[in-house]
Structure formats: structure tokens, C-alpha cells
Amino acid sequence: MTLIKSISGIRGTIGGKEGEALTPNDVVKYAAAFGQWTKENSDSNKIVIGRDARPSGDLITKMVSGTLQSLGIDVVDLGLSTTPTVEMAVPTEQASGGIIITASHNPNGWNALKLLNKDGEFISDVQGQRVLEIAEQGEIEYVQSKDLGSFESNDTYIDFHIDRILELGLVDVEAIQAANMKIAVDAVNSTGAIAIPKLLDKLGVQDYKILFDEPNGLFPHNPEPLPENITHICNEVENNRYNLGIVVDPDVDRLAFVSDSGEPFGEEYSLVMIADYVLKNTPGNTVSNMSSTRALKDVTLKNGGSYEASAVGEVNVVTKMKETNAIIGGEGNGGIIYPELHYGRDALVGIALFLTALAKFGKSSSFMRATYPNYHISKNKIDLTKDIDVDDVLAQIQKKYEKHPINTVDGVKIDFDSEWVHLRKSNTEPIIRIYSESESKNTAEVLAKKIMMDIKEIVTEKIED
């Protein structure tokens, strides 16, 4: 069983022993700590919660709600919702924070508490450490019955979210409607099955099919929108002549597309293609994390903007976007952040912007994909023993390649002439993750293997010493 406490919240498998998985005691412990933290940092006495459709969600929602009310905090429960919808609801409700009950792309045996600040953005690392400190101190004082917080159900926020998307200047409903597209959607039996039909209806899309459209959390396949997990919709699009396939993860903050030929775009290119459309109409800067494709940098420079890379993690991307006044950014995992709407990964706004871009492009989605550079990313990892100093290994790699441009904001990223490699250590186990990119799939894999051999040589030398 697994319990992970990180910058993005408290995540774990359901069932098992307290402290080793996401048990009821752990849910109450960390929900109470977060509630206490909001009371220390905000004048508001309200927290917004929402969940994806996984089977444990309703149970955890009730525990979270009861815990917060026991602290004297008023709760607004959006019920089955999406992560970006909850993010937008928090500031609208003038709440002190939010909790999204979702394990995102993890299987339905997992769940999590994603923690938001009063702006509807993920709490920072420092703030997260304070929440964990409160949880470990175990000195939380609950209120008397006369001071219990209130509870309110509100299922209108998905409609609110979609209405705000339709108000955006770069979303053109008339162009989408005129394009008369035929679209297939893989909603993975979660809340995308609720939100995406609402969105497509309001965008004027009349011919669409929702695959896996029961929001029961029984995911029909691994819910991470990677090419190897979405073969069903690829076949559906190709065999039934759809113009486009759309894939989201269970909490609808990651987005991937399938072209009319049945080929996945690759989730890295969701951000690239949407950013290109945005930049052509509102020139500016972009940000993605250091493990994302350099294609975003290419299209940004082509459109006269500047590009910056952040450390991995949505909160780090958002921080860098604010520093550089980026008009669009996100992560290569299919996360689109469009500040004109809000600072959070949002598949719904991504769909609206992409459909507008495709409608205005006037040709097939496969032809559109072919107009962009075709980079390949190889993702690998190397397991080490617990006695190995991973930081020292990374320092040795940095020294070995010191003649090349190196970024150490998040691990070690080495830029070569037309390739890069990024090494990051795991915070929970003795692992180094190795990401490499090249215009050639084979070159990307060879580069990763070369770095892995370097690491093995360094480790062997240390053992012999």
C-alpha cells in the first residue's frame, strides 16, 4: 500500500494500515491539517470541495466535509466535478481554499486530496510543508456543536466554467459550428462524461460520440492519456471517419488528441498546437516545465515571443508564468494553462481553443499536426540502492558535461545541439528519472542509454572506492 505526501497533495491507495495508505484516519488527519492551515492564513471561513468519479470519492468527500465542518469551516461541495472547475470556484466563492478529491491519472484504486489556496491554485512547497507540520503535531482543536460549519451542495459550477470559456475572445463558436466536425471523446467513465458534452453542445458541435460515458469511476483502461492507453478511440476515429478524437484524464486537467487518421498527436503537442494558435492572435511569452518538448520553444520564437522553462510541477509552471507574464503555458503531459481564464491546467479551455484553431485552419487534423516539428521524447529511469548519494551522482554528471549548457533548477538538464536530456531524482525512492528528446526516436533512446551508462560508471567507481 502507498501514501505519498508531496507538493501536489496527499495521494495514496485505498485500504491498508494507517500511515501506509489513504485510510479514513489519514483522510481526516490531512483534511483537518489543511483546514487549520486555511484558518491561519485567511479571513474567509469557507472551503470548496469537488471530486472525480472514482468509487472511493463519495466516501472520502463525506469524511473531508465532516472534518472541515468540525473545525467550524463552511463547506461548498460541487459534487462530481473537474479539477479546473474547482479551481475556478474557489475565488468565485471567496473561499480560503479548496480540496479536489482525485488521484488524477492514477488507477481507481487510488485517491488523493489536492490542495488549493484562496486563488484556486495549488499551494506552494512551503505552504505544503506547513500543512504536513500541522498534521504531524496533532494538536488540532475542533469546535463545539454550536459553532459547526455549514454545508452547501452546488452543482452549477461546470456550467459556470463553460460559460466563462465561451466568453474568451479566442474561442469562436460560429467558426466551430460552421466547420461541422464529427468528434469522438474518451471520457474514461469519469467527470469528463459530464463536462465535455455540455461544452461541445455550447460550442455548437452537433455530431459527437462519448466513449466510456458513465461517470462511475470504473476506468476501461489505464486512465493516463498516453498513446499505448488510448488504442480504442484511435480505432474508433479511423474506422468511423471522425475528424478528431479527444481524450481526457479522470479529473479533466490533461488533454490529448487523435487525428482523423487514427494517430495520436502525442500529449506533448496539445500545448504546442494550442499555444501556436494563441500566439498568432495575441503575441507573448510561454512557459513549460523542463521535461516538456522543445517544440513549444520553437513555435514561441517563430511567433516573436520568448520561452522559459520551469521546474516540473504545475505550481512551478504557474510561478514562472507569472514572473514572465506568459500568456499561455503548461506541461507536456497535456496540461494547458491559459491565464486569461485561470492559472490551472484545464482540458476544457484547451478543447475550446483547439477546436477554434482547427476550424479556422480549414484542413484535416492530421494535416494540421504535420505542420509542426516532430520531436520524440524517451522516458527512462535507473534504480539505485538506498546507500547511493543521488545528489552526488547528479553533480558528477553535471561535471562530466560541463562544456554544454546546463540547467540545475530541477535536477540536471543538459542541452546538446539538437537534443536535450533531463535527469531528476525521485523524492520518495532511490531513482533517477531520465528524459531525453531528439528529432529522431532512435537518437533520443541512444542518448538516454548513454547517460544511464555514465550513471552506472559513477556508481561503480563509488562502490569500488
Secondary structure as the mmCIF struct_conf table of DSSP 4:
data_model
#
loop_
_struct_conf.conf_type_id
_struct_conf.id
_struct_conf.beg_label_comp_id
_struct_conf.beg_label_asym_id
_struct_conf.beg_label_seq_id
_struct_conf.end_label_comp_id
_struct_conf.end_label_asym_id
_struct_conf.end_label_seq_id
STRN STRN1 LEU A 3 SER A 6
TURN_TY1_P TURN_TY1_P1 ILE A 7 SER A 8
STRN STRN2 GLY A 9 THR A 13
BEND BEND1 ILE A 14 LYS A 17
STRN STRN3 GLU A 18 GLU A 18
TURN_TY1_P TURN_TY1_P2 GLY A 19 GLU A 20
STRN STRN4 ALA A 21 ALA A 21
HELX_RH_AL_P HELX_RH_AL_P1 PRO A 24 ASN A 41
BEND BEND2 ASP A 43 ASP A 43
STRN STRN5 LYS A 46 ARG A 51
BEND BEND3 ALA A 53 ALA A 53
TURN_TY1_P TURN_TY1_P3 PRO A 55 SER A 56
HELX_RH_AL_P HELX_RH_AL_P2 GLY A 57 SER A 70
TURN_TY1_P TURN_TY1_P4 LEU A 71 GLY A 72
STRN STRN6 ASP A 74 LEU A 80
HELX_RH_AL_P HELX_RH_AL_P3 THR A 83 THR A 92
TURN_TY1_P TURN_TY1_P5 GLU A 93 GLN A 94
BEND BEND4 SER A 96 SER A 96
STRN STRN7 GLY A 97 ILE A 101
TURN_TY1_P TURN_TY1_P6 SER A 104 HIS A 105
BEND BEND5 ASN A 106 ASN A 106
TURN_TY1_P TURN_TY1_P7 ASN A 108 GLY A 109
STRN STRN8 TRP A 110 LEU A 116
TURN_TY1_P TURN_TY1_P8 LYS A 118 ASP A 119
BEND BEND6 GLY A 120 GLU A 121
STRN STRN9 PHE A 122 PHE A 122
HELX_LH_PP_P HELX_LH_PP_P1 ILE A 123 SER A 124
HELX_RH_AL_P HELX_RH_AL_P4 ASP A 125 GLN A 137
TURN_TY1_P TURN_TY1_P9 GLY A 138 GLY A 138
HELX_LH_PP_P HELX_LH_PP_P2 TYR A 142 GLN A 144
HELX_RH_3T_P HELX_RH_3T_P1 SER A 145 ASP A 147
HELX_LH_PP_P HELX_LH_PP_P3 LEU A 148 SER A 150
STRN STRN10 PHE A 151 SER A 153
HELX_RH_AL_P HELX_RH_AL_P5 TYR A 157 LEU A 166
TURN_TY1_P TURN_TY1_P10 GLU A 167 GLU A 167
BEND BEND7 LEU A 168 LEU A 168
TURN_TY1_P TURN_TY1_P11 GLY A 169 LEU A 170
HELX_RH_AL_P HELX_RH_AL_P6 VAL A 173 ALA A 179
TURN_TY1_P TURN_TY1_P12 ASN A 180 ASN A 180
STRN STRN11 LYS A 182 ASP A 186
TURN_TY1_P TURN_TY1_P13 VAL A 188 ASN A 189
BEND BEND8 SER A 190 SER A 190
TURN_TY1_P TURN_TY1_P14 THR A 191 THR A 191
HELX_RH_AL_P HELX_RH_AL_P7 GLY A 192 LEU A 203
TURN_TY1_P TURN_TY1_P15 GLY A 204 GLY A 204
STRN STRN12 ASP A 207 LEU A 211
BEND BEND9 PHE A 212 PHE A 212
BEND BEND10 ASN A 216 GLY A 217
BEND BEND11 PRO A 220 HIS A 221
BEND BEND12 GLU A 224 GLU A 224
HELX_RH_3T_P HELX_RH_3T_P2 PRO A 227 ASN A 229
HELX_RH_AL_P HELX_RH_AL_P8 THR A 231 ASN A 239
TURN_TY1_P TURN_TY1_P16 ASN A 240 ARG A 241
BEND BEND13 ASN A 243 ASN A 243
STRN STRN13 LEU A 244 VAL A 248
TURN_TY1_P TURN_TY1_P17 PRO A 250 ASP A 251
BEND BEND14 VAL A 252 VAL A 252
STRN STRN14 LEU A 255 VAL A 258
TURN_TY1_P TURN_TY1_P18 ASP A 260 SER A 261
BEND BEND15 GLY A 262 GLY A 262
STRN STRN15 PRO A 264 PRO A 264
TURN_TY1_P TURN_TY1_P19 GLU A 267 GLU A 267
HELX_RH_AL_P HELX_RH_AL_P9 GLU A 268 ASN A 281
BEND BEND16 THR A 282 THR A 282
STRN STRN16 ASN A 285 ASN A 289
TURN_TY1_P TURN_TY1_P20 MET A 290 SER A 291
BEND BEND17 SER A 292 SER A 292
TURN_TY1_P TURN_TY1_P21 ARG A 294 ARG A 294
HELX_RH_AL_P HELX_RH_AL_P10 ALA A 295 LYS A 302
TURN_TY1_P TURN_TY1_P22 ASN A 303 GLY A 304
STRN STRN17 TYR A 307 SER A 310
BEND BEND18 VAL A 312 GLY A 313
HELX_RH_AL_P HELX_RH_AL_P11 GLU A 314 THR A 324
TURN_TY1_P TURN_TY1_P23 ASN A 325 ASN A 325
STRN STRN18 ALA A 326 GLU A 331
TURN_TY1_P TURN_TY1_P24 GLY A 332 GLY A 334
STRN STRN19 GLY A 335 ILE A 337
TURN_TY1_P TURN_TY1_P25 PRO A 339 LEU A 341
BEND BEND19 TYR A 343 GLY A 344
STRN STRN20 ARG A 345 ARG A 345
HELX_RH_AL_P HELX_RH_AL_P12 ALA A 347 PHE A 361
BEND BEND20 LYS A 363 LYS A 363
HELX_RH_AL_P HELX_RH_AL_P13 SER A 365 ALA A 370
TURN_TY1_P TURN_TY1_P26 THR A 371 THR A 371
BEND BEND21 TYR A 372 TYR A 372
STRN STRN21 HIS A 376 ASP A 383
TURN_TY1_P TURN_TY1_P27 LYS A 386 ASP A 387
BEND BEND22 ILE A 388 ILE A 388
HELX_RH_AL_P HELX_RH_AL_P14 VAL A 390 LYS A 400
TURN_TY1_P TURN_TY1_P28 TYR A 401 LYS A 403
BEND BEND23 HIS A 404 HIS A 404
STRN STRN22 ILE A 406 ASN A 407
BEND BEND24 VAL A 409 GLY A 411
STRN STRN23 VAL A 412 ASP A 415
BEND BEND25 ASP A 417 SER A 418
STRN STRN24 TRP A 420 LYS A 425
BEND BEND26 ASN A 427 PRO A 430
STRN STRN25 ILE A 431 SER A 438
BEND BEND27 GLU A 439 SER A 440
HELX_RH_AL_P HELX_RH_AL_P15 LYS A 441 GLU A 464
#
